[in-house]
Amino acid sequence: MVSGFRKSDIKISYVIGVVAVRYFLLPTSGMGIIKGAIQLGLIKPNPLYKFVLLVQYALPPATVMGESLIN
């Protein structure tokens, strides 16, 4: 629970873990999944389609962006 701007019950290790997963692990795994799907022939190697799929893995969801703007 957050109890103010300077005080928080959230450990810094949790924050670092979430940031690492969100910004490093998910895009990296997304690249691997997309490249694997292309190699297996599940999707066609269209550069624009591949770019859109990579953007979905790399960018945060719009709902999270909207919530941070409201608060």
CORQUIMO-V595880 format. One record per residue. RES is the residue in one letter. PHI is phi in degrees with one decimal (* if undefined). PSI is psi as a letter, one per 20 degrees, with the letter a starting at -180 (NA if undefined). OMEGA is omega in whole degrees, 0 to 359 (999 if undefined). Layout:
res->RES phi->PHI psi->PSI omega->OMEGA
res->RES phi->PHI psi->PSI omega->OMEGA
This chain:
res->M phi->* psi->p omega->179
res->V phi->-88.3 psi->p omega->184
res->S phi->-116.9 psi->j omega->178
res->G phi->153.4 psi->r omega->182
res->F phi->-70.1 psi->h omega->183
res->R phi->-94.8 psi->h omega->182
res->K phi->-110.4 psi->q omega->179
res->S phi->-157.4 psi->q omega->176
res->D phi->-87.2 psi->i omega->182
res->I phi->-80.9 psi->p omega->179
res->K phi->-76.1 psi->q omega->180
res->I phi->-63.9 psi->h omega->179
res->S phi->-66.1 psi->h omega->176
res->Y phi->-66.4 psi->g omega->180
res->V phi->-63.9 psi->g omega->179
res->I phi->-63.0 psi->h omega->178
res->G phi->-63.5 psi->g omega->180
res->V phi->-64.9 psi->g omega->179
res->V phi->-63.7 psi->g omega->180
res->A phi->-62.9 psi->g omega->180
res->V phi->-67.4 psi->g omega->185
res->R phi->-68.4 psi->h omega->187
res->Y phi->-103.1 psi->i omega->180
res->F phi->-120.6 psi->g omega->185
res->L phi->-71.5 psi->g omega->181
res->L phi->-63.7 psi->g omega->177
res->P phi->-62.9 psi->h omega->180
res->T phi->-65.9 psi->g omega->179
res->S phi->-67.0 psi->h omega->177
res->G phi->-62.1 psi->g omega->177
res->M phi->-61.7 psi->g omega->179
res->G phi->-64.8 psi->g omega->179
res->I phi->-64.5 psi->g omega->181
res->I phi->-66.9 psi->g omega->179
res->K phi->-63.9 psi->h omega->177
res->G phi->-65.0 psi->g omega->179
res->A phi->-65.4 psi->h omega->177
res->I phi->-68.4 psi->g omega->179
res->Q phi->-63.4 psi->h omega->179
res->L phi->-81.2 psi->i omega->179
res->G phi->81.9 psi->j omega->180
res->L phi->-75.4 psi->h omega->175
res->I phi->-130.3 psi->q omega->181
res->K phi->-81.7 psi->q omega->183
res->P phi->-78.5 psi->l omega->177
res->N phi->-78.8 psi->p omega->184
res->P phi->-60.5 psi->h omega->180
res->L phi->-67.8 psi->g omega->179
res->Y phi->-63.9 psi->g omega->178
res->K phi->-63.1 psi->g omega->178
res->F phi->-62.4 psi->g omega->180
res->V phi->-63.1 psi->g omega->178
res->L phi->-65.0 psi->g omega->178
res->L phi->-66.6 psi->h omega->178
res->V phi->-64.4 psi->h omega->179
res->Q phi->-63.6 psi->h omega->178
res->Y phi->-76.8 psi->h omega->189
res->A phi->-88.3 psi->h omega->185
res->L phi->-96.5 psi->q omega->177
res->P phi->-70.6 psi->q omega->179
res->P phi->-62.0 psi->q omega->182
res->A phi->-64.9 psi->h omega->180
res->T phi->-65.9 psi->h omega->178
res->V phi->-68.5 psi->h omega->178
res->M phi->-62.7 psi->g omega->180
res->G phi->-65.7 psi->h omega->180
res->E phi->-65.8 psi->h omega->181
res->S phi->-71.1 psi->h omega->178
res->L phi->-75.8 psi->h omega->181
res->I phi->-71.9 psi->g omega->183
res->N phi->-80.2 psi->NA omega->999
